[in-house]
Amino acid sequence: MLPSDPDALIIGAGSAGIAAARALAARGKSSVVLEASSRVGGRAFTTEALGVPADLGATWLHLADDNPLTGFAERFGFEQLDHDTVRQRRLHLGDRFATEEEMHAFEAADDAFEQTILRAAAEPGPDRSVADVMPRGGFWDASVAHWQGAQISAAEVEKLSLRDYAGSLLGGPNLRLRAGIGTLVERTAEGLPVRTGAKVARLRWGGPGVVAEGNFGALRAKAAIVTVSTGVLAAEGIAFDPPLPATHRDAAANLPLGLLTKVVFRAAGGDRLDIPPFGGVRRRVTGPGDRPISCIGWAFGAPLLECFVGGTLAWELSREGSAATEAHVRADLARIFGARADTALGAAIVSSWGTDPHFLGSYTHARPGHADARRVLADPLAGGRLCFAGEACDMRLAGTLAGAWNSGER
């Protein structure tokens, strides 16, 4: 039974909403979590459509030593592994894989990229884009920019605020869970007052409390914590009455969602394409307009190859549909492995974060010149009667489950 007159309404049952509900319960406060979709977890989702657990959304627990979800993984007995300790990366150069010496050169260029960004972000003056200051012209620079932009940040470097990017750079340990990150987040929601299939159409917050209206009727509370994505906010998926102030509307608009689409293949037989378990494969950018995918093979020995398409290309393909995305990834893999890729890889599943109306993207980045947008969006309204939470509202761990969790807990 859900409370009929709770202290707080929480809109969205992803990491932030779950953390908020747990924090309220720990303080003796009641809440109801209203989730529009049919499941909890938000952009963390583990599926067994291919016979073994596969994460279609969040894949790692980043900065695991300081990640609030690491403790839950340990408490629940999840098998975990620091990906960085076993990861072997290979980089294809068009006609062959890079030598060990060439891989060291690529890694040095990657380090130089980050150091350049950190130095530039610390300089006085207005916020700029990452592209304005990044290294250019070197043999590896375009590949590093593609990797750090579309493949990691889910948006090209031209679209990324320099200071926001520098302030949320991630480090290890980066944990993988055999049972899946989505499975972990789902476990953290057990026992909470969550109602799925409850889409909030309108939120009245003019006072003295708040009233949420939707397909569930109307529900009143003292305050509301809204954890839906900025994609949903931008699409006006919830009508706010009164309208949100310009400060918060602008902040949400300046924190757009990028897109990282995941295509997971099940091996068709015993061929593992010479990729070791947890091994990564990328392809060097060959020229203007080339937007390679990346992939990770056979985590925990499972017969799954996980492939990533990011940024503008991911958006373009998502509009064409999952079949187009899968076909593109197969073609890119063929550039590396030849016809062998077709025979080695069988059925596939494709994530749909860009077109799913409950999300409309993967995770946020701040537009150049708007590095303060996360702080503004997280600023409570009406004396705390209306708050926003989620990965978009965390300055340090933006774009991650840990950032969403910390934001919801705050």
ZAMARGU-4260 file (C-alpha; in steps of 0.2 Angstrom, whole numbers, plus 5000, padded with zeros to 4 digits):
<rodrens>
0) 5000/5000/5000 | 5007/5017/4995 | 5005/5032/5007 | 4990/5043/5002 | 4997/5059/5008
5) 5016/5057/5008 | 5029/5070/5013 | 5036/5069/4996 | 5032/5064/4978 | 5047/5057/4968
10) 5045/5057/4950 | 5056/5044/4941 | 5062/5028/4949 | 5080/5028/4942 | 5096/5029/4953
15) 5092/5047/4959 | 5073/5043/4963 | 5078/5027/4972 | 5092/5036/4982 | 5080/5050/4987
20) 5066/5038/4993 | 5079/5028/5003 | 5086/5044/5011 | 5068/5050/5015 | 5064/5033/5023
25) 5080/5034/5033 | 5074/5050/5041 | 5057/5044/5045 | 5048/5053/5030 | 5036/5045/5018
30) 5036/5046/5000 | 5029/5039/4984 | 5039/5036/4968 | 5030/5038/4952 | 5038/5029/4937
35) 5030/5031/4920 | 5038/5016/4913 | 5035/4998/4918 | 5051/4995/4927 | 5063/5003/4940
40) 5081/5008/4936 | 5080/5022/4923 | 5095/5022/4912 | 5102/5007/4920 | 5094/4991/4912
45) 5100/4973/4912 | 5092/4962/4900 | 5094/4943/4897 | 5086/4943/4880 | 5102/4935/4873
50) 5102/4921/4887 | 5114/4930/4899 | 5114/4947/4907 | 5118/4961/4896 | 5118/4980/4902
55) 5110/4991/4888 | 5113/5006/4898 | 5125/5010/4912 | 5139/4998/4911 | 5152/5002/4925
60) 5153/5008/4943 | 5165/5022/4940 | 5177/5028/4954 | 5171/5013/4963 | 5181/5017/4979
65) 5170/5033/4981 | 5154/5026/4972 | 5139/5024/4983 | 5133/5009/4974 | 5149/4999/4977
70) 5143/4995/4994 | 5127/4989/4988 | 5136/4977/4976 | 5146/4970/4990 | 5131/4969/5002
75) 5121/4959/4989 | 5135/4948/4985 | 5137/4953/4967 | 5152/4946/4958 | 5162/4961/4952
80) 5178/4964/4943 | 5189/4980/4941 | 5189/4981/4922 | 5205/4991/4921 | 5215/4977/4928
85) 5210/4965/4914 | 5206/4976/4900 | 5217/4974/4884 | 5215/4987/4871 | 5218/4985/4852
90) 5217/4998/4839 | 5215/4995/4821 | 5224/5006/4809 | 5215/5002/4793 | 5225/4987/4787
95) 5232/4980/4803 | 5231/4982/4822 | 5243/4994/4830 | 5259/4988/4838 | 5263/4989/4856
100) 5274/5004/4853 | 5260/5012/4843 | 5247/5009/4857 | 5259/5018/4869 | 5259/5033/4857
105) 5240/5033/4856 | 5239/5032/4875 | 5252/5046/4877 | 5241/5057/4865 | 5226/5053/4875
110) 5235/5058/4891 | 5240/5074/4883 | 5222/5078/4878 | 5216/5077/4896 | 5231/5087/4902
115) 5228/5101/4889 | 5210/5101/4894 | 5213/5102/4913 | 5226/5117/4910 | 5214/5126/4899
120) 5199/5124/4911 | 5210/5132/4925 | 5214/5147/4915 | 5203/5163/4919 | 5191/5169/4906
125) 5174/5163/4899 | 5170/5145/4897 | 5173/5138/4879 | 5171/5121/4870 | 5183/5107/4872
130) 5186/5108/4853 | 5193/5126/4856 | 5208/5120/4866 | 5211/5102/4861 | 5227/5096/4853
135) 5226/5095/4834 | 5236/5089/4819 | 5245/5074/4827 | 5243/5057/4820 | 5232/5051/4834
140) 5223/5068/4839 | 5207/5065/4828 | 5205/5048/4836 | 5207/5054/4853 | 5195/5068/4851
145) 5182/5055/4844 | 5185/5044/4858 | 5184/5057/4872 | 5169/5065/4863 | 5156/5054/4854
150) 5162/5038/4862 | 5164/5043/4880 | 5154/5059/4882 | 5140/5054/4869 | 5143/5070/4860
155) 5156/5078/4849 | 5169/5089/4857 | 5163/5104/4849 | 5147/5102/4859 | 5155/5100/4876
160) 5158/5114/4889 | 5177/5114/4893 | 5175/5117/4912 | 5160/5105/4914 | 5170/5092/4905
165) 5186/5095/4915 | 5176/5095/4931 | 5168/5078/4928 | 5183/5068/4921 | 5181/5050/4928
170) 5194/5038/4935 | 5195/5020/4941 | 5192/5008/4948 | 5179/5004/4935 | 5169/4989/4941
175) 5159/4977/4930 | 5146/4966/4938 | 5142/4949/4931 | 5124/4950/4935 | 5123/4968/4927
180) 5122/4986/4934 | 5104/4987/4930 | 5101/4972/4941 | 5110/4980/4955 | 5100/4996/4954
185) 5084/4986/4953 | 5089/4977/4969 | 5091/4994/4978 | 5073/4998/4975 | 5066/4983/4984
190) 5054/4988/4997 | 5052/5006/4992 | 5035/5014/4988 | 5036/5013/4969 | 5021/5014/4957
195) 5026/5009/4939 | 5016/5014/4924 | 5012/5030/4933 | 5015/5044/4921 | 5014/5062/4928
200) 5006/5073/4916 | 5006/5089/4926 | 5014/5095/4942 | 5006/5109/4952 | 5018/5117/4964
205) 5011/5134/4967 | 5008/5129/4986 | 5005/5126/5000 | 5011/5108/4994 | 5012/5100/4977
210) 4999/5090/4967 | 5004/5077/4953 | 4991/5073/4941 | 4992/5059/4928 | 4984/5042/4923
215) 4984/5037/4942 | 4973/5052/4946 | 4979/5065/4958 | 4991/5064/4972 | 4996/5077/4985
220) 5012/5079/4995 | 5022/5092/5004 | 5036/5093/4991 | 5041/5085/4975 | 5058/5079/4969
225) 5059/5077/4950 | 5072/5065/4943 | 5066/5063/4925 | 5079/5067/4911 | 5083/5084/4904
230) 5077/5076/4887 | 5059/5073/4895 | 5060/5091/4902 | 5065/5098/4885 | 5050/5089/4877
235) 5038/5096/4890 | 5034/5078/4896 | 5028/5086/4912 | 5018/5102/4912 | 5023/5113/4927
240) 5010/5124/4935 | 5015/5137/4937 | 5029/5136/4923 | 5046/5134/4929 | 5057/5150/4931
245) 5068/5155/4916 | 5083/5150/4926 | 5078/5132/4927 | 5071/5131/4910 | 5087/5138/4903
250) 5098/5127/4914 | 5089/5111/4908 | 5090/5117/4890 | 5109/5119/4892 | 5111/5101/4898
255) 5106/5091/4883 | 5107/5073/4882 | 5120/5065/4871 | 5117/5047/4864 | 5127/5032/4866
260) 5119/5017/4858 | 5124/5000/4863 | 5123/4985/4851 | 5126/4968/4859 | 5129/4953/4849
265) 5129/4935/4854 | 5142/4924/4847 | 5136/4912/4834 | 5149/4899/4838 | 5166/4897/4845
270) 5175/4911/4836 | 5179/4925/4848 | 5188/4936/4834 | 5204/4935/4844 | 5197/4947/4857
275) 5202/4941/4875 | 5188/4942/4889 | 5185/4961/4893 | 5196/4966/4878 | 5192/4982/4869
280) 5194/4985/4850 | 5193/5002/4842 | 5197/5009/4825 | 5208/5024/4821 | 5199/5039/4813
285) 5204/5039/4795 | 5198/5056/4789 | 5185/5069/4790 | 5167/5061/4793 | 5174/5044/4799
290) 5165/5040/4815 | 5171/5023/4821 | 5162/5012/4834 | 5171/5003/4848 | 5168/4986/4856
295) 5171/4976/4872 | 5172/4957/4870 | 5166/4943/4881 | 5165/4950/4898 | 5165/4937/4912
300) 5168/4924/4898 | 5150/4927/4892 | 5147/4925/4873 | 5143/4943/4871 | 5151/4957/4861
305) 5146/4974/4866 | 5147/4988/4853 | 5145/5007/4856 | 5140/5020/4843 | 5140/5038/4850
310) 5136/5056/4847 | 5128/5063/4831 | 5130/5046/4822 | 5120/5037/4835 | 5106/5050/4834
315) 5106/5048/4815 | 5105/5029/4816 | 5092/5029/4830 | 5080/5039/4819 | 5082/5026/4805
320) 5078/5012/4818 | 5087/4998/4827 | 5090/4988/4811 | 5100/5002/4803 | 5110/5004/4819
325) 5114/4985/4819 | 5118/4985/4800 | 5130/5000/4803 | 5139/4991/4817 | 5141/4975/4808
330) 5148/4985/4793 | 5161/4994/4804 | 5166/4977/4812 | 5168/4970/4795 | 5181/4984/4791
335) 5191/4977/4805 | 5188/4958/4805 | 5182/4956/4787 | 5169/4942/4783 | 5174/4934/4799
340) 5163/4946/4808 | 5147/4940/4800 | 5150/4922/4803 | 5156/4925/4821 | 5141/4936/4827
345) 5123/4930/4828 | 5108/4938/4836 | 5109/4956/4842 | 5099/4968/4853 | 5100/4987/4851
350) 5097/5000/4865 | 5084/5013/4861 | 5088/5027/4873 | 5086/5041/4860 | 5068/5036/4854
355) 5062/5030/4871 | 5049/5043/4877 | 5054/5040/4895 | 5072/5046/4892 | 5075/5053/4875
360) 5094/5051/4876 | 5108/5044/4886 | 5116/5056/4898 | 5120/5075/4899 | 5134/5087/4894
365) 5134/5105/4897 | 5134/5117/4882 | 5150/5128/4880 | 5148/5143/4890 | 5136/5135/4902
370) 5147/5126/4915 | 5136/5132/4929 | 5120/5124/4922 | 5120/5109/4933 | 5122/5120/4949
375) 5107/5130/4943 | 5096/5116/4939 | 5099/5108/4956 | 5095/5124/4966 | 5078/5121/4975
380) 5063/5131/4971 | 5049/5138/4982 | 5059/5135/4998 | 5062/5116/4994 | 5044/5112/4988
385) 5051/5108/4971 | 5068/5100/4968 | 5077/5092/4953 | 5089/5078/4955 | 5098/5066/4943
390) 5115/5065/4934 | 5112/5081/4926 | 5112/5090/4943 | 5129/5083/4949 | 5144/5093/4946
395) 5157/5080/4950 | 5150/5064/4943 | 5139/5070/4929 | 5132/5057/4917 | 5134/5043/4929
400) 5124/5032/4941 | 5134/5038/4956 | 5131/5056/4951 | 5112/5053/4950 | 5112/5043/4966
405) 5122/5057/4976 | 5110/5070/4968 | 5095/5061/4974 | 5101/5058/4991 | 5105/5077/4993
</rodrens>
